[in-house]
Amino acid sequence: MPINQPSNQIKLTNVSVVRLRKSGKRFEIACYKNKVQEWRSGVETNLDDVLQIANVYINVSKGELAKSQDLKKAFGTTDQDTIVAEVRPHACMCSCRADRGTLLACPQILKKGELQVGEKEREHDLSSIRREIATLVAEKCVDPATQRRYPVGVIEKALVDAGFSVRPGKNAKSQVSECIKLLQTESKLPIQRARMRVFITLPNADAERVRTRVLEAAERVERDDKGAEKWETILFIDPSQFRVLNDLLQKECAGRGTLETLTFATAGDDPAAV
């Protein structure tokens, strides 16, 4: 919804409002949608590309600007070095013409303030994250019986049936492991992580000591070759065994071998998979 500003009737559209309460006052800034998270994550560093207008308000929707004395009380300082040091990590590329208090306030509000999100926008964001989670799960998991991946739509339906709720403050990738565990325990959909196909090489001297333990971690051995100087093997393993193997090789072989992920194996990738 467009926001009208009384001064010169500047009309702001596509607005995301970030709000911070400090020193007993409410401060707001008008930002471009989707730019706030990019700035917080470090993807965007130019404050000009984040702020719609270089002003601090007490109410963006009404166009009410914050008073200078309130800005100075909440954010101001007479130490120029302190001001530059505090602003530089966030706005070193900023060329907006604003007073010193505004330049200091905007990065603080962006970093610590609460992003005001409408109900429709919130639901759209959650829906996007849910879809991304389902896509990641579909890439990492298979039907145990066929070793084939499920369509994303099937995963989405299973998530609903399992009662999965997206956590708004976390990205999709960080929620995948929890989501898979929930599907395995709460849904009727048979599902397991796709097996990793890994390639290991070791000098023969090391292989004589650890070969048995390495092969024990595998669900299936595709290749097991001993050459004149080194031993090579290709294994299909549960993803949880990757760290076990890595720790074993680090401890026993001290960097003399290699452990490499080739693929996540499914029946579609490997016709021999059962």
N, C-alpha and C positions, 0 to 999 in steps of 0.2 A: 504494500500500500504506500503511495507517495506521501512524503512528509513535507509540508510547506514551512519555510522559514520566513519569519516576518521581515527580516532585514533583506531588502531588495528582492523579496519573494523568490529566493533560491529554492528550487524543488529538488528534494533528494528522493531517489527511487532505488529499488533493490538494496534496501538498507538492512544491515545487521547492527543492533545496538549492544554495546558492551557497557556494563554498569559496575561501578565500584563505590562502596561506602567507606569513607575515611574522614577522620576528625569530625564525626557527627554530620557529615554532609554526603549527599548523593551526587556522583559525577558520572556522566555518560559521554560516550563518543560514538559517532556514526561511521560505520565501516562498510566496505563492500562485502557482500555475502561470499562465503567460502574462503575469504582472505584471512580471517582471524586465526583459524586453525593452521593455515600455512605459515603465518608469521610466528605463531607459538612453537611450531615444530622446526623453524629455521629455514623452511623452504623459501619463504619470502622475507627479504631483509630491508626492502625499501618502504618506509612508512608512508610515502606518498601513494603507493599502490594499495595500501590497506585502508587509510582514512578517506572517507568521502569528502570531508572538509576538516581543516586543521583547527577545530574549535573544541573546547570542552563544555558540555552542557550540564544543566541540572535536570533537563527534560528535553530529549531530542525531538520527540513527537510534537512538542509545543514550541520548539525553537528557542527555549529559554537558556541563555548562556550562563555559565558559572561565573561568579564574581571574582575579580582579580585577587581580593584579599583572602577569599576562601581557597583559591588555588595556591597562593603563597603559604598559607597556614598548613595546608595538607601536603604540598609537594615541594614548596620553594626552599631555596637556600641562597645565601650570598656568596658561597664558595663556588666560583666558576669551575674549578677543577672537578669538584664533586658532581656538578651538573653535567659536565661533558662526559665524565666517567660513567655516570648512570645512564645517560642517553645513548652513548656510542654503541654498546653492544646491540641495541635494538634499532637505532635510527641513524647510523653513520652515513647512510646514503640519502638521507632525507633532505629535500630542498624546499620543503614547505615553509612559507613565511608566517611564523607564528611567534608569540612572545615566549620568553624563557620559561614561564610557568607552564604554558601549554605543552612545549616540547618535553618538559620533564614529566608532566602528568600523563600524556598519551601512552608512552611505553608502559608505565606502571599500571594504568587501567587495562591496557591490552593483556598484560601478563597475569594480573591478579583478579581482574573483573569477571563478572558473570555474564556470559553471552545470553542475551535475551532471544529466545526462539519461540516462534508461534507454534500452535498445535499442529497445523498442517505441515509446516516445515520440519518439526520434530519427527512426525510420523514418516515423512519422506526420508529423513536421514536414517531413522531406525530401519526402515524398509531396505534402504540401500546397503546398510551394514549387514542386515540379515541375509540378503542375497549374496553378498560377498563371502560371508561365512559359509553358506551352503555351497558356493562354488569351490572354495578351498577344501571343504570336506569331500566333495565329489572328486576332486583331483587326488586326494590322499588316501581314499578308502575304496573298498571293493565289496562285492557280494562274496562271502566265503565259499559258497557252493560253486560259483562260476568263475570267480576271480576277475570279474568284469566290473567296471565302474558303473555307478548309478547315474541317471540323468539328474541334473541340478534340481528339477522340479520334484523328483521323488524325495530327495534330501530335504527340501523345503517343507514338504508335507509331513515328513517324519519328525522334523523339528517341532512343528505345531503339535503333533500328537504326543511328543515327549514333554511338552510344556516348556520348551526353551525360551528364555527371555534375553534379548540383547542388552548388554551393559553399555549405556550411552557413552560413558567416560573412557572406554577401552576400544582399541582398534580391532578390526575383524581378525587379524592374524593371531592376536593374543588370546582370542576366545575359542580357537579351533579345537585345542586339546580337550578343554572342558566340554565342548559340544559333542565331540566324538564319544567321550566317556558317558555322557547323558544318553546318547542314542543307543549305546551298547547295553545300558541298564534299564532304560525307561521306555524305549520304543520297541515295536514288534518287527522292525526292519533288521534282518541279519546283516551285520556290517563289521568289517575289520579293516585295519590299516593295510594299505598295499605294501607288499614286501619290497624291501630295498635290494637292488642288485649292486653288489660291491666288488671291487677288484683289489686284491691284496698281493703285494710282492714283498719277499723277505730274502735276505742272504740265507744260503743253505744251512749255515751254522746256527742261525736263529730259528729257522724253520724246524730243525730237529727238536728244539726245546718246546716250541709253542704250537706246532701244527695241530696236534690233537685238540687243544683247547680252542683254537680258532675254528676248526670244523664243527666242534660241539655247539657253537653259537648259530650255526646255519640250519635253516629248514630244508634247504636243498643245495647241493654242490653241483655247479654247472661245469666247472673246470678245476683240475687238481694236477698241476704239472711241475715236475722238478727238473730244472735244467742243470747245466754244468756249474753255474755259480749262484743261481737264485731259484726260489720256489714261487710259483704264481698260482693264484686260485681266484675263481669267480664264484660268489656265494649269493644266495637269496636269504635275507635275514629279516626278522621283525625289526622295525625302526628302533625299538628300545634297545636292541643289541648293538647298535652302532657305537654308542658311547662305551659299552663294555669292551668291544674289540679295540677301540681307540685307546682306552686306558691300558689294556693289556699290552698293546704294541709299544706304547710310550714307556711303560714300566720295564718290559723285558727286552726291548730292542733299541731303546734310546735313539730313535730317529733314523735307524738304519733301514726301516721298511716304509712302505706306503700303504695307505688305505684311501681308496677313491670311490665315491658314489657314482655309479654309471646311470641308473634309472630307478624309478619306482615301477616295479613290474606288475603288469596286469595280463589277463589272458589275451587282450587285444595287442599288447606289446610283444608277448612271448607265447606263441602257440603251444609250447611244451609245458607251460604252467598248468598245474592241476588245481 
